[in-house]
């Protein structure tokens, strides 16, 4: 979970930094892709939490087999 957030942010900043160097537009692409990476990381964590909650509710609602 933490790896997903961290990688999303790092990849976003790396892509932005590379584009800024290539196009000589510092710091615009770094900011755009950095923020996009942060949003993507939090979005993936949010989806994971929702999936875990749904699985938990499904297990809680199912009748026990004993």
N, CA, C and O atoms as CSV, one atom per row, in Angstrom:
chain,resi,resn,atom,element,x,y,z
A,1,UNK,N,N,0.832,-1.181,0.000
A,1,UNK,CA,C,0.000,0.000,0.000
A,1,UNK,C,C,0.880,1.250,0.000
A,1,UNK,O,O,0.681,2.142,-0.825
A,2,UNK,N,N,1.831,1.324,0.897
A,2,UNK,CA,C,2.731,2.471,0.929
A,2,UNK,C,C,3.620,2.527,-0.303
A,2,UNK,O,O,4.000,3.603,-0.765
A,3,UNK,N,N,3.946,1.352,-0.825
A,3,UNK,CA,C,4.774,1.282,-2.023
A,3,UNK,C,C,4.052,1.886,-3.219
A,3,UNK,O,O,4.665,2.575,-4.034
A,4,UNK,N,N,2.756,1.631,-3.327
A,4,UNK,CA,C,1.978,2.196,-4.430
A,4,UNK,C,C,1.991,3.716,-4.383
A,4,UNK,O,O,2.196,4.369,-5.406
A,5,UNK,N,N,1.777,4.274,-3.215
A,5,UNK,CA,C,1.771,5.734,-3.071
A,5,UNK,C,C,3.152,6.296,-3.377
A,5,UNK,O,O,3.285,7.263,-4.127
A,6,UNK,N,N,4.159,5.697,-2.803
A,6,UNK,CA,C,5.521,6.182,-3.010
A,6,UNK,C,C,5.964,6.110,-4.456
A,6,UNK,O,O,6.545,7.060,-4.981
A,7,UNK,N,N,5.692,4.984,-5.104
A,7,UNK,CA,C,6.084,4.838,-6.504
A,7,UNK,C,C,5.330,5.797,-7.410
A,7,UNK,O,O,5.909,6.346,-8.348
A,8,UNK,N,N,4.065,6.003,-7.146
A,8,UNK,CA,C,3.281,6.940,-7.957
A,8,UNK,C,C,3.869,8.342,-7.882
A,8,UNK,O,O,3.999,9.023,-8.899
A,9,UNK,N,N,4.218,8.763,-6.693
A,9,UNK,CA,C,4.780,10.104,-6.505
A,9,UNK,C,C,6.159,10.200,-7.161
A,9,UNK,O,O,6.438,11.156,-7.883
A,10,UNK,N,N,7.007,9.224,-6.913
A,10,UNK,CA,C,8.367,9.256,-7.463
A,10,UNK,C,C,8.340,9.224,-8.987
A,10,UNK,O,O,9.047,9.996,-9.634
A,11,UNK,N,N,7.536,8.341,-9.562
A,11,UNK,CA,C,7.452,8.254,-11.020
A,11,UNK,C,C,6.919,9.561,-11.601
A,11,UNK,O,O,7.422,10.035,-12.620
A,12,UNK,N,N,5.920,10.138,-10.971
A,12,UNK,CA,C,5.391,11.419,-11.436
A,12,UNK,C,C,6.444,12.510,-11.424
A,12,UNK,O,O,6.574,13.261,-12.391
A,13,UNK,N,N,7.197,12.604,-10.339
A,13,UNK,CA,C,8.241,13.623,-10.257
A,13,UNK,C,C,9.376,13.353,-11.249
A,13,UNK,O,O,9.928,14.291,-11.824
A,14,UNK,N,N,9.726,12.083,-11.452
A,14,UNK,CA,C,10.790,11.768,-12.410
A,14,UNK,C,C,10.384,12.116,-13.839
A,14,UNK,O,O,11.172,12.691,-14.589
A,15,UNK,N,N,9.161,11.769,-14.211
A,15,UNK,CA,C,8.684,12.104,-15.555
A,15,UNK,C,C,8.636,13.617,-15.730
A,15,UNK,O,O,9.077,14.140,-16.754
A,16,UNK,N,N,8.109,14.314,-14.747
A,16,UNK,CA,C,8.041,15.765,-14.819
A,16,UNK,C,C,9.413,16.408,-14.908
A,16,UNK,O,O,9.616,17.341,-15.684
A,17,UNK,N,N,10.340,15.920,-14.130
A,17,UNK,CA,C,11.698,16.456,-14.153
A,17,UNK,C,C,12.358,16.213,-15.506
A,17,UNK,O,O,13.006,17.101,-16.058
A,18,UNK,N,N,12.189,15.009,-16.032
A,18,UNK,CA,C,12.762,14.679,-17.340
A,18,UNK,C,C,12.176,15.567,-18.437
A,18,UNK,O,O,12.912,16.077,-19.282
A,19,UNK,N,N,10.856,15.753,-18.427
A,19,UNK,CA,C,10.225,16.612,-19.434
A,19,UNK,C,C,10.679,18.063,-19.294
A,19,UNK,O,O,10.886,18.745,-20.298
A,20,UNK,N,N,10.834,18.537,-18.069
A,20,UNK,CA,C,11.313,19.904,-17.857
A,20,UNK,C,C,12.730,20.094,-18.398
A,20,UNK,O,O,13.039,21.123,-18.998
A,21,UNK,N,N,13.581,19.104,-18.184
A,21,UNK,CA,C,14.947,19.189,-18.715
A,21,UNK,C,C,14.930,19.167,-20.240
A,21,UNK,O,O,15.643,19.934,-20.887
A,22,UNK,N,N,14.120,18.292,-20.803
A,22,UNK,CA,C,14.070,18.112,-22.255
A,22,UNK,C,C,13.476,19.336,-22.956
A,22,UNK,O,O,13.974,19.761,-23.998
A,23,UNK,N,N,12.413,19.898,-22.380
A,23,UNK,CA,C,11.709,21.011,-23.009
A,23,UNK,C,C,12.082,22.378,-22.434
A,23,UNK,O,O,11.579,23.403,-22.893
A,24,UNK,N,N,12.959,22.392,-21.434
A,24,UNK,CA,C,13.398,23.625,-20.767
A,24,UNK,C,C,12.205,24.449,-20.271
A,24,UNK,O,O,12.063,25.628,-20.594
A,25,UNK,N,N,11.358,23.795,-19.480
A,25,UNK,CA,C,10.136,24.434,-18.973
A,25,UNK,C,C,10.055,24.407,-17.451
A,25,UNK,O,O,8.959,24.448,-16.891
A,26,UNK,N,N,11.192,24.338,-16.782
A,26,UNK,CA,C,11.194,24.201,-15.319
A,26,UNK,C,C,10.284,25.219,-14.669
A,26,UNK,O,O,10.291,26.359,-15.132
A,27,UNK,N,N,9.537,24.940,-13.691
A,27,UNK,CA,C,9.204,23.705,-12.993
A,27,UNK,C,C,7.840,23.152,-13.376
A,27,UNK,O,O,7.269,22.364,-12.622
A,28,UNK,N,N,7.305,23.541,-14.522
A,28,UNK,CA,C,5.899,23.271,-14.822
A,28,UNK,C,C,5.553,21.795,-14.930
A,28,UNK,O,O,4.595,21.348,-14.300
A,29,UNK,N,N,6.298,21.031,-15.703
A,29,UNK,CA,C,5.975,19.613,-15.829
A,29,UNK,C,C,6.234,18.867,-14.522
A,29,UNK,O,O,5.522,17.919,-14.192
A,30,UNK,N,N,7.252,19.296,-13.784
A,30,UNK,CA,C,7.521,18.687,-12.480
A,30,UNK,C,C,6.319,18.852,-11.559
A,30,UNK,O,O,5.915,17.907,-10.881
A,31,UNK,N,N,5.756,20.044,-11.536
A,31,UNK,CA,C,4.583,20.287,-10.693
A,31,UNK,C,C,3.370,19.499,-11.174
A,31,UNK,O,O,2.672,18.875,-10.374
A,32,UNK,N,N,3.121,19.529,-12.474
A,32,UNK,CA,C,1.943,18.844,-13.021
A,32,UNK,C,C,2.026,17.341,-12.787
A,32,UNK,O,O,1.074,16.740,-12.289
A,33,UNK,N,N,3.146,16.732,-13.139
A,33,UNK,CA,C,3.264,15.284,-12.978
A,33,UNK,C,C,3.453,14.885,-11.520
A,33,UNK,O,O,3.043,13.792,-11.127
A,34,UNK,N,N,4.062,15.742,-10.715
A,34,UNK,CA,C,4.175,15.456,-9.286
A,34,UNK,C,C,2.817,15.409,-8.614
A,34,UNK,O,O,2.523,14.483,-7.858
A,35,UNK,N,N,1.994,16.404,-8.887
A,35,UNK,CA,C,0.636,16.424,-8.324
A,35,UNK,C,C,-0.185,15.264,-8.882
A,35,UNK,O,O,-0.963,14.644,-8.156
A,36,UNK,N,N,-0.014,14.970,-10.171
A,36,UNK,CA,C,-0.727,13.829,-10.760
A,36,UNK,C,C,-0.320,12.519,-10.090
A,36,UNK,O,O,-1.161,11.651,-9.859
A,37,UNK,N,N,0.958,12.378,-9.782
A,37,UNK,CA,C,1.429,11.182,-9.093
A,37,UNK,C,C,0.852,11.062,-7.693
A,37,UNK,O,O,0.495,9.969,-7.256
A,38,UNK,N,N,0.761,12.181,-6.992
A,38,UNK,CA,C,0.162,12.180,-5.651
A,38,UNK,C,C,-1.306,11.781,-5.731
A,38,UNK,O,O,-1.776,10.963,-4.941
A,39,UNK,N,N,-2.024,12.359,-6.681
A,39,UNK,CA,C,-3.444,12.029,-6.850
A,39,UNK,C,C,-3.609,10.560,-7.215
A,39,UNK,O,O,-4.482,9.885,-6.669
A,40,UNK,N,N,-2.789,10.060,-8.125
A,40,UNK,CA,C,-2.881,8.653,-8.530
A,40,UNK,C,C,-2.584,7.721,-7.356
A,40,UNK,O,O,-3.238,6.690,-7.202
A,41,UNK,N,N,-1.612,8.076,-6.536
A,41,UNK,CA,C,-1.282,7.251,-5.377
A,41,UNK,C,C,-2.411,7.192,-4.372
A,41,UNK,O,O,-2.760,6.115,-3.887
A,42,UNK,N,N,-2.982,8.338,-4.057
A,42,UNK,CA,C,-4.099,8.353,-3.113
A,42,UNK,C,C,-5.326,7.660,-3.688
A,42,UNK,O,O,-6.088,7.028,-2.956
A,43,UNK,N,N,-5.516,7.777,-4.990
A,43,UNK,CA,C,-6.652,7.105,-5.630
A,43,UNK,C,C,-6.506,5.581,-5.532
A,43,UNK,O,O,-7.480,4.880,-5.258
A,44,UNK,N,N,-5.307,5.076,-5.751
A,44,UNK,CA,C,-5.107,3.632,-5.658
A,44,UNK,C,C,-5.280,3.145,-4.222
A,44,UNK,O,O,-5.812,2.056,-4.003
A,45,UNK,N,N,-4.842,3.927,-3.249
A,45,UNK,CA,C,-5.044,3.557,-1.847
A,45,UNK,C,C,-6.526,3.582,-1.505
A,45,UNK,O,O,-7.014,2.697,-0.803
A,46,UNK,N,N,-7.248,4.587,-1.994
A,46,UNK,CA,C,-8.687,4.678,-1.753
A,46,UNK,C,C,-9.408,3.454,-2.322
A,46,UNK,O,O,-10.280,2.887,-1.663
A,47,UNK,N,N,-9.046,3.043,-3.551
A,47,UNK,CA,C,-9.674,1.856,-4.146
A,47,UNK,C,C,-9.354,0.600,-3.342
A,47,UNK,O,O,-10.217,-0.260,-3.169
A,48,UNK,N,N,-8.126,0.488,-2.854
A,48,UNK,CA,C,-7.741,-0.667,-2.051
A,48,UNK,C,C,-8.532,-0.716,-0.749
A,48,UNK,O,O,-9.001,-1.781,-0.349
A,49,UNK,N,N,-8.684,0.423,-0.089
A,49,UNK,CA,C,-9.447,0.484,1.163
A,49,UNK,C,C,-10.903,0.120,0.916
A,49,UNK,O,O,-11.495,-0.616,1.705
A,50,UNK,N,N,-11.492,0.623,-0.165
A,50,UNK,CA,C,-12.887,0.294,-0.484
A,50,UNK,C,C,-13.043,-1.205,-0.738
A,50,UNK,O,O,-14.028,-1.807,-0.310
A,51,UNK,N,N,-12.076,-1.811,-1.433
A,51,UNK,CA,C,-12.136,-3.242,-1.716
A,51,UNK,C,C,-12.030,-4.053,-0.425
A,51,UNK,O,O,-12.747,-5.038,-0.251
A,52,UNK,N,N,-11.146,-3.647,0.472
A,52,UNK,CA,C,-10.994,-4.346,1.754
A,52,UNK,C,C,-12.264,-4.203,2.584
A,52,UNK,O,O,-12.696,-5.162,3.225
A,53,UNK,N,N,-12.869,-3.011,2.579
A,53,UNK,CA,C,-14.118,-2.807,3.315
A,53,UNK,C,C,-15.233,-3.678,2.748
A,53,UNK,O,O,-16.008,-4.259,3.508
A,54,UNK,N,N,-15.323,-3.775,1.437
A,54,UNK,CA,C,-16.364,-4.599,0.813
A,54,UNK,C,C,-16.156,-6.069,1.161
A,54,UNK,O,O,-17.119,-6.778,1.454
A,55,UNK,N,N,-14.909,-6.532,1.131
A,55,UNK,CA,C,-14.627,-7.918,1.505
A,55,UNK,C,C,-14.965,-8.168,2.966
A,55,UNK,O,O,-15.504,-9.220,3.308
A,56,UNK,N,N,-14.653,-7.214,3.823
A,56,UNK,CA,C,-14.939,-7.348,5.244
A,56,UNK,C,C,-16.440,-7.404,5.501
A,56,UNK,O,O,-16.909,-8.218,6.296
A,57,UNK,N,N,-17.190,-6.538,4.827
A,57,UNK,CA,C,-18.648,-6.542,4.990
A,57,UNK,C,C,-19.254,-7.830,4.454
A,57,UNK,O,O,-20.207,-8.358,5.027
A,58,UNK,N,N,-18.708,-8.332,3.362
A,58,UNK,CA,C,-19.223,-9.566,2.780
A,58,UNK,C,C,-18.987,-10.740,3.732
A,58,UNK,O,O,-19.870,-11.581,3.897
A,59,UNK,N,N,-17.828,-10.808,4.350
A,59,UNK,CA,C,-17.545,-11.870,5.312
A,59,UNK,C,C,-18.417,-11.728,6.549
A,59,UNK,O,O,-18.860,-12.725,7.120
A,60,UNK,N,N,-18.663,-10.497,6.961
A,60,UNK,CA,C,-19.464,-10.238,8.153
A,60,UNK,C,C,-20.931,-10.590,7.903
A,60,UNK,O,O,-21.602,-11.104,8.798
A,61,UNK,N,N,-21.430,-10.320,6.708
A,61,UNK,CA,C,-22.835,-10.567,6.389
A,61,UNK,C,C,-23.137,-12.021,6.065
A,61,UNK,O,O,-24.288,-12.442,6.176
A,62,UNK,N,N,-22.141,-12.797,5.669
A,62,UNK,CA,C,-22.400,-14.194,5.309
A,62,UNK,C,C,-22.647,-15.018,6.570
A,62,UNK,O,O,-22.010,-14.791,7.599
A,63,UNK,N,N,-23.580,-15.984,6.490
A,63,UNK,CA,C,-23.870,-16.818,7.667
A,63,UNK,C,C,-22.691,-17.725,7.993
A,63,UNK,O,O,-21.980,-18.188,7.101
A,64,UNK,N,N,-22.497,-17.968,9.273
A,64,UNK,CA,C,-21.393,-18.836,9.681
A,64,UNK,C,C,-21.732,-20.283,9.365
A,64,UNK,O,O,-22.902,-20.665,9.328
A,65,UNK,N,N,-20.700,-21.083,9.137
A,65,UNK,CA,C,-20.913,-22.476,8.745
A,65,UNK,C,C,-20.924,-23.415,9.939
A,65,UNK,O,O,-20.953,-24.630,9.740
A,66,UNK,N,N,-20.902,-22.921,11.157
A,66,UNK,CA,C,-20.892,-23.802,12.330
A,66,UNK,C,C,-22.261,-24.145,12.819
A,66,UNK,O,O,-22.402,-24.878,13.798
